[in-house]
Amino acid sequence: MTPAPDWLRSIPDRLAGVDADWFREFAPPPNVERHSAVLMLFGEGPDGGPDVLLTERGAQLRAHASQVSFPGGRLDPEDDGAIGAALREAEEEVGVDPAGVDVVFELPPLYLTPSQNAVTPIGAWWHTPSAVSVLSPIEVERVVRVPIAELTDPANRFLVDTAIGYVSPGFDVRGLFVWGFTAKLLDVTLDLAGLSRPWDERARRPLPAHVLDAIMRRPR
C-alpha cells in the first residue's frame, strides 16, 4: 500500500487560496437536473512515478463521444453522493476496486453545457491498484494509465482551437488527444499540485478529425 504523496494531499489547502474564477465561470445554474461525478484517480505507475487513469469514451455516445475523460457518470439515488457515484462508475466502467482507493479532495461542481450536466470532480489516490480494462464497451473504448511526467512534458502540451471559438488546454499522450473539460481539470490540478512545467503557450492545434466527426453527430 502506497500512501498519497504530499503534492496530492496539499491540493485542498491550495485550492482554498487560489483565484476561483474558473470555478465560478462554470458554476452550474440553479435547478440543474443532471448531476454526475468523475474520478480523478492518481497512483504510483507500474514503471515508477505517479500516473493518472484516463479513458476514451465510446464513439456512439450521445454526449462527449470519442473524447478523453476520467471514469465517471450520473449520480444514482442509491449513491453516497458524488464520491459514491465516482467510485461506482469507475468500478463498472474499467474495474477499479474502490477498496484500493483513498479519496483526497472534492472540487466544486462544474457545468458542461453540451450535456447540461453538473459534474463534481473527485480527486483520489490509488494506494492499491487493481487491474483495469474496458468493461463497458459502449461507454469506454480505451483505458490508459498516463504518467504525470508525460502530461507535464512541454512537448506534449498546447492550446486547442475549437470550431465554437473556445480555446482549450491540450495534451497529446499515449495516443490520447486530451482537450476540453478533462484537459482543463488536468491543467488546474497539475498547477494546484505544483507539478506544472513551463511550456510554449503559442503552440496551437486543431481538433482531430475523429473528434470533429463525433461533435457533428451529436444530437442537437
Backbone as a ProteinNet text record, in pm:
[ID]
protein_1_A
[PRIMARY]
MTPAPDWLRSIPDRLAGVDADWFREFAPPPNVERHSAVLMLFGEGPDGGPDVLLTERGAQLRAHASQVSFPGGRLDPEDDGAIGAALREAEEEVGVDPAGVDVVFELPPLYLTPSQNAVTPIGAWWHTPSAVSVLSPIEVERVVRVPIAELTDPANRFLVDTAIGYVSPGFDVRGLFVWGFTAKLLDVTLDLAGLSRPWDERARRPLPAHVLDAIMRRPR
[TERTIARY]
84.6	0	88.1	67.1	146.4	65.4	114.3	37.1	32.2	-69.9	-84.1	33.1	90	204.8	161.7	259.4	231.3	168.2	212.9	160.6	11.2	-38.4	-181	-257.3	-203.5	-271.7	-276.6	-185.3	-182.2	-285.8	-347.8	-439.2	-556.7	-623.9	-735.8	-695.7	-579.5	-534.5	-500.5	-436.7	-400.4	-524.2	-623.3	-746.8	-812.3	-806.4	-869.5	-801.4	-676.1	-603.9	-586	-647.1	-627.9	-744.4	-721.2	-825.9	-925.7	-1050.5	-1151.3	-1237.9	-1185.6	-1265.1	-1316.3	-1230	-1271.7	-1388.5	-1382.2	-1491.1	-1619.5	-1607.2	-1726.4	-1783.2	-1696.2	-1740.9	-1821.9	-1783	-1850.3	-1938.2	-1976.8	-2068.5	-2203.3	-2266.2	-2395.1	-2502.6	-2593.6	-2706.3	-2802.2	-2894.1	-2989.6	-3077.6	-3119.3	-3217.1	-3167.6	-3037	-2984.9	-3040.9	-3087.8	-3148.6	-3048.2	-2944.9	-2848.1	-2723.8	-2687.7	-2569.2	-2483.3	-2353.5	-2259.9	-2133.9	-2046.6	-1917.6	-1813.3	-1689.8	-1578.7	-1470	-1395.2	-1289.2	-1153.4	-1086.7	-950.4	-856.5	-819.8	-751.2	-602.1	-523.9	-378.7	-320	-208	-143	3.5	73.4	212.5	214	270.2	265.4	349	317.6	391.8	538.3	572.3	711.1	781.8	716.5	773.5	726	698.8	647	496.1	433.3	287.3	222.4	98.7	21.3	-123.9	-205.4	-347.8	-423.8	-541.8	-622.9	-715.1	-703.8	-788.1	-857.6	-973	-1045.4	-1079.3	-1099.7	-1153.2	-1297.1	-1389.7	-1531.2	-1572.3	-1681.4	-1731.7	-1770	-1748.3	-1772.8	-1920.8	-2008.3	-2151.4	-2231.9	-2164.7	-2236.6	-2302	-2413.2	-2485.7	-2410.9	-2336.2	-2264.5	-2115.8	-2032.6	-1887.6	-1828.9	-1885.1	-1836.1	-1690.7	-1612.5	-1472.4	-1379.9	-1427.1	-1340.9	-1273.5	-1158.2	-1086.7	-1149.9	-1168	-1234.8	-1178	-1219.1	-1197.4	-1313.9	-1294	-1409.4	-1515.4	-1640.8	-1746.8	-1879.4	-1979.9	-2113.3	-2215.5	-2339.5	-2451.5	-2470.2	-2509	-2542	-2672.6	-2671.6	-2792	-2847.1	-2977.2	-3036.2	-2968.2	-2919.3	-2859.1	-2711.9	-2653.2	-2513.9	-2498.2	-2382.5	-2347.8	-2286	-2369.7	-2325.6	-2230	-2157	-2066.5	-1952.3	-1902.6	-1793.1	-1838.7	-1954.8	-2006.2	-2028.7	-2080	-2105.5	-1975.6	-1875.1	-1747.4	-1681.3	-1681.9	-1621.9	-1699.2	-1831	-1913.2	-1891	-1892.8	-1876.1	-1737.2	-1634.7	-1500	-1491	-1561.2	-1562.9	-1639.9	-1755.5	-1837.8	-1775.4	-1709.7	-1655.4	-1524.3	-1433.3	-1299.1	-1244.8	-1321.9	-1280.3	-1198.2	-1199.7	-1128.1	-1193.4	-1114.8	-1166.4	-1170.4	-1289.3	-1297.5	-1218.5	-1198.4	-1124.2	-978.5	-927.4	-789.1	-771.7	-879.6	-878.9	-903.2	-822.4	-845.3	-887.4	-1005.2	-1049.2	-975.2	-918.3	-836.1	-907.2	-978.9	-1045.7	-1165.9	-1253.3	-1370.8	-1373.6	-1371.5	-1375.1	-1519.5	-1540.9	-1677.2	-1738.2	-1870.2	-1935.7	-1912.1	-1897.9	-1875.1	-1980	-2022.7	-2134.5	-2083.9	-2126.5	-2096.3	-2218.2	-2209.1	-2322.9	-2371.1	-2281.1	-2330.7	-2422.1	-2393.1	-2476.2	-2567	-2565.4	-2648.5	-2635.3	-2510.1	-2475.8	-2384.3	-2415	-2328.4	-2238.4	-2107.7	-2012.3	-1923.3	-1915.8	-1829.6	-1703.8	-1584.8	-1459.6	-1416	-1382.9	-1334.9	-1189.1	-1099.3	-958.4	-925.2	-850.4	-823.7	-685.9	-638.5	-509.5	-534.2	-471.4	-486	-377.5	-401.4	-295.5	-270.4	-371.2	-355.5	-419.7	-345.3	-404.5	-456.2	-568.8	-627	-610.8	-621.1	-614.3	-735.2	-713.5	-823.3	-831.2	-952.5	-976.1	-1112.2	-1145.6	-1274.9	-1382.9	-1472	-1580.6	-1714.2	-1722.6	-1846.3	-1812.2	-1801.8	-1752.1	-1835.7	-1964	-2045.4	-2000.1	-1964.4	-1925.3	-1777.2	-1693	-1547.8	-1483.1	-1394.1	-1320.1	-1178.6	-1118.4	-982.5	-969.9	-880.4	-844.1	-692	-635	-490.2	-442.8	-334.8	-267.1	-157.6	-174.7	-84.4	10.9	141.7	237.4	225.3	232.8	228.7	344.7	459.9	576.2	547.5	461.4	427	327.9	239.4	145.3	215.7	321.3	391.5	505	534.2	637.8	594	671.8	630.8	603.7	669.2	649.2	509.5	440.3	307.3	194.3	227.5	126.8	106.5	-17.9	-53	-190.4	-236.5	-372.9	-450.7	-580	-665.3	-763.4	-763.4	-862.1	-984.1	-1099.9	-1221.6	-1308.9	-1401.5	-1489	-1584.3	-1605.9	-1700	-1628.6	-1498	-1423.7	-1363.3	-1390.7	-1335.1	-1191.5	-1100.7	-961.5	-937.4	-896.7	-882.4	-736.6	-696.7	-567.8	-570.1	-453.1	-446.3	-324.1	-337.9	-228.5	-233.5	-116.6	-108.4	-21.1	-84.9	-12.6	-68.6	20.5	-18.6	-127.9	-125	-226.3	-359	-363.3	-485.5	-472.1	-573.1	-579.6	-674.8	-616.8	-694.2	-722.6	-850.5	-887.9	-1014.9	-1066.3	-1193.9	-1192.1	-1302.1	-1323.3	-1212.2	-1176.9	-1074.4	-938.6	-903.4	-774.1	-767	-877	-877	-864	-931.4	-917.7	-774.4	-712.5	-573.3	-483.3	-505.8	-427.4	-437	-558.2	-580.2	-518.3	-536.7	-486.5	-334.7	-272.3	-125.6	-71.4	-139.7	-98.7	-113.8	-229.3	-252.4	-151.7	-110.9	-16.4	128	150.5	286.1	371.7	308	380.2	398	328.4	334.2	474.9	509.2	634.8	604.3	692.5	669.4	659.1	567.2	551.5	515.1	526.7	506.6	357	301.5	158.2	121.1	218.5	188.8	156.5	188.4	164.4	14.3	-36.6	-180.2	-202.8	-311.8	-350.8	-501.8	-548.8	-693.4	-743.7	-872.9	-930.9	-907.3	-876.1	-859.5	-991.2	-980.3	-1097.6	-1198.7	-1152.2	-1248	-1327.4	-1265.8	-1338.2	-1439.8	-1399.9	-1493.2	-1611.5	-1584.8	-1693.2	-1792.7	-1740.6	-1828.8	-1912.8	-1853.5	-1927.6	-2039.8	-2010.4	-2110.2	-2225.4	-2198.5	-2303.2	-2389.7	-2345	-2415.3	-2555.8	-2658.7	-2794.9	-2805.2	-2880.3	-2898.9	-3027.4
-119.3	0	124.3	210.5	332.4	452.9	529.4	644.9	756.9	839.6	953.7	1049.5	1097.7	1190.1	1328.3	1403	1536.3	1626.8	1617.3	1708.6	1689.5	1567.2	1542.8	1585.3	1551	1584.3	1735.1	1810.3	1955.4	2029.6	1962.4	2031.2	2097.4	2033.5	2103.1	2236.1	2241.3	2366.6	2469.5	2426.9	2520.3	2570.8	2485.6	2525	2642.8	2642.7	2749.2	2883.6	2880.5	3005.6	3053.6	2983.7	3024.5	3109.2	3176.3	3251.7	3152.5	3160.4	3061.1	3107.3	3197.4	3249.7	3138.2	3038.8	2931.8	2853.3	2825.1	2750.5	2832.8	2964.2	3049.4	3059.3	3068.2	3081.2	2960	2841.8	2719.3	2661.6	2746.7	2700.4	2663.7	2554.9	2515.4	2620	2638.6	2729.5	2668.1	2745.9	2691.4	2582.5	2490.8	2387.9	2295.3	2265.8	2167.4	2029.3	1957.8	1826.8	1712.1	1727.2	1619.4	1645.6	1548.4	1557.7	1433.4	1455.3	1346.1	1369.5	1269.5	1281.2	1206	1255	1185.6	1159.4	1050.6	1012.7	1044.4	1143.2	1177.9	1091.7	976	873.3	872.9	912.3	914.1	795.5	744.9	634	627.1	530.3	505.5	413.4	460.9	385.7	259.9	164.4	37.5	54.9	163.2	187.4	286.3	319.9	418.1	557.4	636.6	771.1	770.4	881.7	887.6	892	841.8	848.2	879.5	893.8	921.2	833.2	789.9	699.9	780.7	756.4	823.6	721.1	758.4	671.7	749.2	675.4	734.3	687.7	781.8	749.3	684.8	609.1	540.5	636	593.9	680.1	703.3	617.4	628.7	692.9	740.1	802.9	932.8	968.9	1089.7	1216.1	1208.8	1327.3	1295.9	1388.3	1381.2	1253.5	1206.8	1086.2	1104.2	996	989.5	1084.7	1146.5	1236.8	1162.5	1212.9	1156.5	1210.7	1123.4	1163.1	1086.2	1127.3	1047.4	950.3	835.5	748.1	823.9	797.8	865.9	855.3	913.1	909.5	971.5	946.7	1011.6	959.8	1051	1011.3	934.3	817.8	738.2	764.4	744.3	770.3	693	571.9	490.5	524.7	614.1	652	736.5	722.8	808	936.7	1020	1146.8	1129.7	1238.8	1239.8	1139.4	1124.3	1030.2	888.1	850.9	717.1	691.5	792.2	777	760.8	842.3	834.9	698.4	647.5	516.9	405.5	412.3	308.3	305.6	423.4	429.1	380.1	414	367.7	215.5	158.3	12.5	-50.4	6	-50.4	-34.7	77.6	105.2	33.3	34.7	-18.3	-111.2	-139.5	-238.6	-187.4	-58	-5	-57.5	-119.3	-168.8	-52.6	-10.5	102.9	82.2	-44.5	-70.9	-26.5	-10.9	30.6	179.4	256	398.8	481.4	584.8	683.3	815	864.2	994.6	1104.2	1200.6	1305.9	1441.3	1471.7	1602.2	1595.1	1693.9	1709.3	1853.5	1871.7	2004.7	2052	2182.9	2233.3	2177	2159.5	2113	2210.8	2155.5	2234.3	2197.4	2296.4	2275.3	2249.9	2137.9	2104.2	2138	2246	2292.8	2191.3	2123.1	2031.3	1921.6	1873.2	1767.4	1819.1	1951.9	2013.5	1936.4	1921.3	1830.5	1901	1891.3	1942.6	1829.4	1844.5	1737	1774.2	1684.8	1705.5	1620.8	1682.2	1605.6	1558.8	1431.7	1371.4	1330.9	1387	1352.8	1241.7	1141.3	1024.5	966.3	888.3	819.3	669	603	458.5	387.5	366.9	310.6	163.5	92.5	-48.5	-68.4	-44.2	-51.4	-190.9	-193.6	-316.8	-317.3	-435.6	-444.3	-373.3	-298	-227	-266.2	-263.9	-294.4	-237.4	-239.6	-189.6	-292	-255.3	-344.7	-303.6	-179.6	-128.5	-69.2	-154.2	-108	3.1	10.2	118.3	252.6	254	378.4	410.1	307.5	326.6	243.2	306.2	233.9	198.7	284.4	259.6	306.2	241.3	288.4	288.9	400.4	418.6	482.4	429.6	494.6	582.7	714.2	810	867.9	852.2	909.2	1061.4	1113.6	1258.1	1325.2	1258.3	1315.8	1343.7	1262.6	1286.1	1401.3	1416.4	1528.3	1662.4	1663.2	1788.2	1815.1	1720.1	1738.4	1850.9	1959.3	2070.4	2028.4	1922	1877.1	1822.1	1784.9	1724.3	1821.5	1949.9	2048.2	2153.6	2203.1	2301.5	2356.9	2451.5	2500.9	2447.4	2425.6	2370.6	2476.6	2503.1	2592.7	2510.9	2547.6	2473.6	2551.4	2479.4	2540.2	2642.3	2635.8	2726.9	2846	2857.3	2972.1	2953.2	2840.2	2812.6	2763	2822.1	2778.8	2694.1	2570.2	2473.9	2435.6	2402.3	2336.4	2203	2155.7	2027.8	1948.1	1814.9	1721.8	1612	1568.3	1455.7	1349.8	1247.2	1147.6	1008.6	912.2	771.5	748.9	825.9	812	875.5	954.7	1023.3	1173	1230.1	1374.4	1429	1493.6	1538.2	1687.2	1724.6	1865.6	1888.7	2011.9	2042.6	2026.7	1975.3	1965.5	1887	1772.3	1688.2	1756	1818.3	1886.4	2003.5	2077.7	2189.9	2141.2	2032.5	1977.5	1932.5	1867.7	1827	1948.6	2050.2	2172.9	2236.5	2252.3	2312.5	2226.3	2096.1	2006.1	2003.1	1998	1999.4	2129.2	2241.6	2368.9	2367	2319.4	2314	2223	2116.5	2021.1	2070.1	2179.2	2229.9	2147.6	2075.4	1986.2	2042.8	2150.7	2204.5	2254.5	2243.3	2295.2	2398.9	2496.5	2595.1	2527	2577.5	2523.1	2637.5	2613.7	2718.2	2738.8	2844.5	2869.5	2929.4	2943.4	2982	2860.1	2740.9	2618	2590.5	2573.9	2552.3	2436.1	2362.7	2252.7	2255.2	2209.5	2196.4	2065.7	2053	1926.1	1819.7	1697	1588.9	1558.8	1498.7	1471.6	1383.2	1281.6	1189.4	1260.6	1359.6	1435.3	1527.6	1593.1	1678.6	1599	1479.4	1394.7	1362	1330.3	1298.2	1418.1	1537	1658.7	1682.3	1661.8	1684	1584.2	1464.2	1362.3	1384	1472.1	1489.3	1543.1	1483.6	1534.7	1679.4	1758.9	1899.9	1917.8
0	0	0	-99.5	-113.3	-66.3	30.9	79.8	-22.6	-12.5	-103	-84.9	-192.9	-182.5	-134.2	-86.9	-33.6	-138.9	-264.7	-367.1	-389.1	-368.1	-384.1	-258.2	-141.9	-17	7.9	-57.1	-36.3	-121	-216.9	-308.8	-237.3	-141.2	-75.2	-12.2	53.7	114.3	8.1	-99.1	-205.6	-279	-291.8	-359.9	-288.9	-157	-79.2	-100.9	-148.9	-163.7	-306.2	-403.6	-543.5	-592.1	-702.5	-769.6	-826.9	-782.7	-820.9	-937.3	-1021	-1132.3	-1222.6	-1250.9	-1341.6	-1283.3	-1154.2	-1090.8	-1088.7	-1069.2	-1071.8	-1213	-1312.2	-1450.7	-1495.2	-1448.2	-1488.7	-1378.8	-1284.1	-1179.2	-1241.1	-1196.3	-1252.9	-1227	-1322.8	-1298.7	-1197	-1143.9	-1046.6	-1109.6	-1026	-1064.6	-1175.9	-1177.7	-1272.5	-1237.5	-1336.8	-1311.9	-1320.2	-1402.3	-1421.2	-1337.8	-1254.7	-1170.6	-1190.4	-1211.7	-1233.2	-1150.8	-1152.8	-1084.4	-1166.1	-1160.4	-1224.6	-1120.9	-1142.1	-1050.1	-1111.5	-1054.7	-1094.8	-1010.6	-1064.8	-986.8	-1018.2	-918.6	-930.2	-854.3	-902.3	-834	-870.9	-812.4	-847.8	-968.1	-1078.6	-1203.1	-1200.6	-1287.5	-1291.1	-1327.8	-1396.8	-1437	-1344.9	-1232.8	-1140.8	-1173.2	-1071	-1091.4	-1093.2	-1054.6	-1046.1	-1183.7	-1189.2	-1312.3	-1280.4	-1384.6	-1369	-1467	-1426	-1507.3	-1598.5	-1729.6	-1828	-1916.3	-1968.9	-2061.2	-2188.3	-2296.3	-2418.7	-2433.4	-2440.6	-2442.1	-2573.9	-2567.5	-2684.7	-2796.1	-2920.5	-3035.4	-3061.6	-3008	-3036.8	-2923.4	-2821.1	-2711.2	-2756.8	-2691.6	-2728.8	-2686.8	-2578.2	-2527.9	-2513.7	-2563.1	-2548.1	-2608	-2718.6	-2785.1	-2828.7	-2814.3	-2858.5	-2784	-2679.2	-2603.3	-2488.4	-2449.6	-2335	-2207.5	-2110.6	-1986.7	-1869.1	-1750.8	-1631.2	-1617.9	-1553.5	-1527.7	-1448.5	-1478.5	-1405.1	-1474.8	-1413.7	-1470.8	-1377.4	-1409.8	-1342.3	-1199.7	-1110.1	-973	-972.5	-909.3	-889.3	-749.2	-729.6	-597.1	-485	-514.9	-409	-382.4	-462.8	-441.4	-315.3	-252.9	-139.8	-195	-257	-312	-428.5	-458.4	-572.7	-556	-434.5	-411.2	-441.6	-392	-417.4	-565.3	-636.5	-779.6	-857.1	-824.1	-895.4	-875.7	-753.4	-726.7	-795.4	-790.9	-854.6	-1005.6	-1067.5	-1212.5	-1254.7	-1177.6	-1211.5	-1202.2	-1107.4	-1096	-1211.6	-1245.8	-1351.2	-1489.7	-1513.6	-1646.5	-1673.7	-1575	-1603.5	-1495.2	-1389.3	-1291.3	-1175.1	-1148.2	-1031.4	-904	-816.2	-688.3	-588.5	-544.6	-451.8	-322.9	-282.5	-159.2	-169.6	-291.4	-310.4	-331.2	-306.6	-337.4	-211.4	-191.6	-85.8	-150.3	-116.6	-166.8	-91.2	-166.4	-107.3	-110.5	-219.3	-227	-319.5	-304.7	-389.7	-439.5	-571.3	-629.3	-642.8	-659.8	-679	-807.7	-811.9	-934.9	-1049.5	-1170.3	-1291.1	-1394.7	-1471.8	-1564.7	-1706.2	-1763.9	-1901.7	-1986.4	-2061.2	-2139.2	-2242.6	-2319.2	-2421.9	-2369	-2245.5	-2188.2	-2077.5	-2052.4	-1948.4	-1816.7	-1774.8	-1667.8	-1567.9	-1438.7	-1333.6	-1285.8	-1306.7	-1280.1	-1162.2	-1063.8	-947.4	-961.8	-972.2	-980.1	-841.1	-832	-707.8	-727.5	-646.6	-654.3	-556.3	-602.4	-517.7	-545.9	-448.6	-460.2	-463.6	-557.7	-579.3	-499.3	-371	-285.9	-314.4	-366	-402.2	-539.1	-647.1	-781	-814.3	-882.3	-934.3	-1085.6	-1144.8	-1290.3	-1349.9	-1456.5	-1520.8	-1667.9	-1720.4	-1860.9	-1898	-2025.5	-2071.3	-2035.7	-1945.3	-1903.5	-1962.9	-2009.1	-2068.4	-2204.8	-2310.7	-2441	-2503.4	-2472.4	-2528.2	-2472.4	-2344.2	-2278.8	-2294.2	-2298	-2296.5	-2406.6	-2482.8	-2586.2	-2541	-2458.4	-2411.3	-2267.7	-2193.6	-2059.7	-2053.1	-2005.4	-2009.2	-1878.5	-1823.1	-1711.1	-1768.9	-1757.3	-1820.9	-1715.8	-1734	-1638.1	-1629.2	-1507.9	-1487.6	-1559.6	-1565.9	-1633.4	-1780.5	-1842.9	-1983.3	-1996.5	-1899.3	-1902.2	-1881.8	-1801.5	-1773.9	-1872.4	-1960.3	-2061.8	-2156.8	-2168.2	-2255.3	-2399.1	-2445.3	-2582.7	-2605.6	-2497.2	-2509.8	-2480.3	-2462.3	-2423.9	-2531.7	-2541.9	-2643.7	-2611.6	-2691.5	-2683.8	-2803.5	-2784.4	-2888.6	-2935.4	-3064.7	-3123.8	-3163.5	-3112.2	-3143.4	-3241.4	-3303.9	-3404.3	-3343	-3211.4	-3146	-3082.5	-3107.5	-3057.4	-2919.8	-2856.1	-2723	-2737.7	-2663.2	-2663.7	-2539.5	-2561.1	-2452.4	-2432.6	-2309.5	-2293	-2367.9	-2406.8	-2475.7	-2435.4	-2441.4	-2414.4	-2521.1	-2566.2	-2659.1	-2593	-2535.6	-2456.3	-2482.8	-2503.5	-2516.2	-2620.3	-2728.8	-2831.4	-2797	-2690.3	-2648.4	-2676.4	-2741.1	-2761.2	-2654.9	-2553.9	-2437.5	-2451.3	-2444.1	-2456.8	-2375.4	-2379.7	-2316.5	-2165.5	-2113	-1968.8	-1900	-1955.5	-1892.5	-1893.8	-2006.2	-2014.4	-1916.8	-1904.1	-1810.7	-1666.5	-1632.8	-1498	-1471.3	-1569.2	-1553	-1536.8	-1618.1	-1612.3	-1473.6	-1423.5	-1291.4	-1181.4	-1190.3	-1086.1	-1082.7	-1198.9	-1202.3	-1144.6	-1172.6	-1114.4	-962.3	-914.9	-770.5	-700.6	-769.2	-710.5	-717.1	-789.1	-803.7	-897.5	-990.3	-1080.4	-1220.8	-1253.7	-1389.1	-1422.3	-1550.1	-1602.1	-1709.5	-1729	-1834.8	-1970.9	-2054.1	-2189.4	-2283.3	-2411.4	-2510.9	-2534.8	-2475.2	-2489.2	-2624.2	-2712.4	-2850.7	-2936.2	-2885.8	-2962.8	-2970.7	-3091.3	-3112.2	-3205.9	-3178.3	-3266.3	-3285.2	-3401.6	-3422.3	-3361.7	-3350.3	-3306.4	-3412.7	-3373.3	-3471.4	-3543.5	-3660.5	-3743.3	-3672.6	-3597	-3533.1	-3422.8	-3356.4	-3254.3	-3320.5	-3428.9	-3501.8	-3555.7	-3605.4	-3656.4	-3545.9	-3426.7	-3315.1	-3273	-3277.7	-3242.5	-3343.9	-3471	-3574.8	-3565.7	-3513.9	-3499.6	-3377.1	-3285.8	-3158.4	-3184.1	-3120	-3135.4	-3090.4	-3163.2	-3127	-3047
[MASK]
++++++++++++++++++++++++++++++++++++++++++++++++++++++++++++++++++++++++++++++++++++++++++++++++++++++++++++++++++++++++++++++++++++++++++++++++++++++++++++++++++++++++++++++++++++++++++++++++++++++++++++++++++++++++++++

